[in-house]
Amino acid sequence: MAANGADRAATRRRRQLWAGVLALAGLVLLIIGLTVADGVAAWVEVLVAILLLLTSYVVQYLARREAVYRRDERR
């Protein structure tokens, strides 16, 4: 039981780390797309940035849901 809890905690931390990386990459692309790039490249960068930010949100949501709504194995 303790190993399973440690595995869940490690999985949650790993998901939160990936969510942070995705969010950071999305923000960098968004800033570049809005300030430096122009034309079609800017639109592509902004769309990719939005997709990365949404993916980051979904990964964070899954990590939080696993922590809050996991089954209690003591029963």
trRosetta pair geometry for C-beta under 8 A, 3 or more apart (Angstrom, degrees):
i j d omega theta_ij theta_ji phi_ij phi_ji
1 4 5.7 -55 -150 34 32 113
1 5 6.6 31 152 -17 64 105
1 73 6.0 -176 -133 104 105 133
1 74 8.0 75 -153 -80 148 67
2 5 5.7 -53 -151 36 35 112
2 6 6.4 35 150 -19 66 105
3 6 5.5 -53 -147 37 35 112
3 7 6.3 39 151 -22 66 103
4 7 5.6 -50 -148 34 32 113
4 8 6.5 34 152 -19 63 103
4 73 7.1 39 94 -5 145 169
5 8 5.7 -51 -148 35 33 112
5 9 6.4 33 153 -18 65 105
6 9 5.7 -53 -146 37 33 111
6 10 6.3 33 154 -19 65 106
7 10 5.7 -55 -146 38 31 110
7 11 6.3 32 154 -19 65 106
8 11 5.6 -54 -146 37 31 111
8 12 6.3 32 154 -20 65 105
8 66 6.7 -164 -165 155 99 114
8 67 7.9 142 153 -93 108 62
8 70 6.7 42 -157 -111 151 160
9 12 5.7 -52 -147 35 31 112
9 13 6.4 30 154 -17 64 105
10 13 5.8 -54 -146 38 31 109
10 14 6.2 32 154 -19 65 107
11 14 5.7 -55 -146 38 30 111
11 15 6.3 30 155 -18 64 106
11 63 8.0 -167 127 -122 74 84
11 66 7.1 -84 104 140 114 161
12 15 5.8 -55 -148 37 30 110
12 16 6.3 27 154 -16 64 107
12 63 4.9 116 -149 -162 70 93
12 66 5.8 -156 -89 87 99 123
12 67 5.5 74 -123 -63 148 105
13 16 5.7 -56 -146 39 31 110
13 17 6.3 36 153 -22 65 105
14 17 5.6 -51 -148 34 32 114
14 18 6.5 30 154 -15 64 104
15 18 5.8 -54 -148 39 33 109
15 19 6.3 37 152 -22 65 105
15 59 5.4 -163 -174 174 90 93
15 60 7.5 159 140 -92 97 33
15 62 6.3 -113 -170 90 149 100
15 63 3.8 -179 99 -79 128 115
15 66 7.7 105 28 24 158 140
16 19 5.4 -49 -145 34 34 115
16 20 6.5 37 153 -20 63 103
16 59 7.9 171 -87 132 29 99
16 60 6.6 68 -115 -114 67 73
16 63 5.1 167 -57 157 79 168
17 20 5.7 -55 -153 34 31 112
17 21 6.5 30 151 -18 65 104
18 21 5.6 -51 -145 36 35 111
18 22 6.2 35 156 -17 67 106
18 59 5.7 -100 98 171 105 156
19 22 5.8 -55 -146 39 29 110
19 23 6.2 30 155 -19 64 108
19 56 4.7 108 -161 -162 69 75
19 57 7.7 114 -151 -61 111 16
19 59 4.2 -165 -81 93 94 113
19 60 4.2 112 -152 -59 159 84
19 63 6.7 -105 -20 3 139 138
20 23 5.7 -55 -144 37 30 111
20 24 6.2 29 157 -19 65 106
20 56 7.5 119 -57 -150 15 118
21 24 5.9 -55 -148 36 29 110
21 25 6.3 26 155 -15 64 107
22 25 5.9 -56 -146 39 30 109
22 26 6.1 31 154 -20 64 109
22 52 5.1 -163 -178 -176 84 87
22 53 7.5 168 137 -87 92 27
22 55 5.5 -107 -179 95 149 103
22 56 3.8 -173 96 -77 113 96
22 59 6.7 109 26 24 147 142
23 26 5.6 -55 -146 38 30 114
23 27 6.3 29 156 -19 65 106
23 52 7.4 168 -90 138 26 94
23 53 6.2 68 -122 -119 66 66
23 56 4.1 134 -60 -170 80 165
24 27 5.8 -54 -146 36 30 109
24 28 6.4 30 155 -18 64 105
25 28 5.8 -54 -148 36 31 111
25 29 6.3 28 156 -14 65 108
25 52 5.5 -109 93 -174 98 153
26 29 5.9 -57 -147 40 29 108
26 30 6.1 32 154 -22 65 108
26 48 7.9 -152 -119 126 71 66
26 49 4.6 116 -164 -162 68 66
26 50 7.3 128 -159 -58 114 13
26 51 7.8 -156 -113 71 113 49
26 52 3.3 -168 -78 95 101 113
26 53 4.0 166 155 -53 157 76
26 56 6.3 -114 1 -10 141 133
27 30 5.5 -53 -144 36 31 114
27 31 6.4 31 157 -18 65 103
27 49 7.2 120 -66 -159 15 112
27 53 7.4 95 -54 -83 66 108
28 31 5.9 -55 -150 36 29 109
28 32 6.4 25 154 -14 64 108
28 49 7.9 -155 68 -114 48 112
29 32 5.7 -57 -144 41 32 109
29 33 5.8 31 158 -20 67 111
29 45 5.0 -155 -179 -174 92 89
29 46 7.6 -180 137 -85 92 28
29 48 5.7 -84 163 93 156 101
29 49 3.8 -165 95 -79 107 101
29 52 6.7 100 34 24 137 144
30 33 5.7 -56 -141 40 27 111
30 34 6.2 14 162 -10 63 112
30 45 7.5 174 -87 140 28 91
30 46 6.3 71 -124 -123 64 64
30 49 3.8 156 -61 167 78 156
30 50 7.5 100 -90 -53 109 61
30 53 7.5 28 -46 -39 134 129
31 34 6.2 -64 -143 42 25 102
31 35 5.9 -10 170 8 65 119
32 35 6.6 -75 -132 50 21 89
32 36 5.1 -39 -159 38 66 117
32 37 5.9 58 145 -15 80 106
32 45 5.9 -96 93 175 98 151
33 36 7.8 -24 -57 51 12 77
33 37 5.2 -31 -124 45 44 126
33 41 7.8 -150 -122 131 78 68
33 42 4.9 122 -166 -158 73 62
33 43 7.5 141 -166 -54 117 11
33 44 7.8 -149 -119 73 121 51
33 45 3.3 -170 -84 99 112 114
33 46 4.1 -178 140 -56 149 73
33 49 6.0 -134 10 -8 140 137
34 42 7.3 110 -79 -163 26 107
34 46 6.7 91 -58 -91 78 110
37 41 4.6 -123 -167 110 122 103
37 42 3.9 170 109 -81 101 74
37 45 5.5 117 32 15 161 146
38 41 7.0 38 62 56 34 101
38 42 5.4 9 -114 -31 15 128
39 42 6.1 124 55 10 37 98
39 43 7.7 -81 129 2 38 96
40 43 5.7 -58 -154 38 40 109
40 44 6.2 39 151 -20 72 106
41 44 5.7 -55 -146 38 31 111
41 45 6.2 31 156 -18 65 108
42 45 5.8 -57 -147 38 29 110
42 46 6.3 27 156 -18 64 108
43 46 5.7 -55 -145 37 31 110
43 47 6.3 29 157 -17 65 107
44 47 5.9 -57 -147 38 29 109
44 48 6.3 26 156 -15 65 108
45 48 5.8 -56 -144 40 30 109
45 49 6.1 34 155 -22 65 108
46 49 5.5 -53 -146 36 30 115
46 50 6.4 32 154 -20 64 103
47 50 5.8 -51 -148 34 32 110
47 51 6.5 32 153 -17 64 105
48 51 5.6 -54 -149 38 33 112
48 52 6.3 35 152 -20 66 105
49 52 5.7 -53 -147 36 31 111
49 53 6.4 30 155 -17 65 106
50 53 5.8 -54 -146 37 32 110
50 54 6.3 30 155 -16 65 106
51 54 5.8 -55 -146 39 30 109
51 55 6.2 32 155 -19 64 107
52 55 5.6 -54 -145 38 30 112
52 56 6.3 36 153 -23 64 105
53 56 5.5 -50 -148 33 32 115
53 57 6.6 35 152 -20 63 102
54 57 5.6 -51 -151 33 35 113
54 58 6.5 34 152 -19 66 103
55 58 5.7 -53 -149 35 34 111
55 59 6.4 32 154 -17 67 105
56 59 5.8 -55 -146 37 31 109
56 60 6.3 31 154 -17 64 107
57 60 5.7 -57 -148 39 30 112
57 61 6.2 34 153 -23 65 107
58 61 5.6 -52 -147 34 31 114
58 62 6.5 31 154 -18 64 104
59 62 5.8 -53 -149 36 32 111
59 63 6.5 31 152 -19 64 106
60 63 5.7 -56 -148 37 32 111
60 64 6.3 27 156 -14 67 106
61 64 6.0 -57 -146 40 29 106
61 65 6.0 30 155 -21 65 110
62 65 5.6 -53 -140 37 30 113
62 66 6.4 34 158 -22 63 104
63 66 5.9 -52 -151 32 29 112
63 67 6.7 23 153 -15 61 107
64 67 5.7 -60 -152 38 35 109
64 68 6.0 15 159 -8 71 114
65 68 6.1 -63 -136 45 28 99
65 69 5.4 -24 -176 28 69 116
66 69 7.3 -62 -106 56 13 77
66 70 5.9 39 178 -65 54 103
67 70 6.8 -30 -138 -14 12 112
72 75 5.7 80 101 -16 99 102
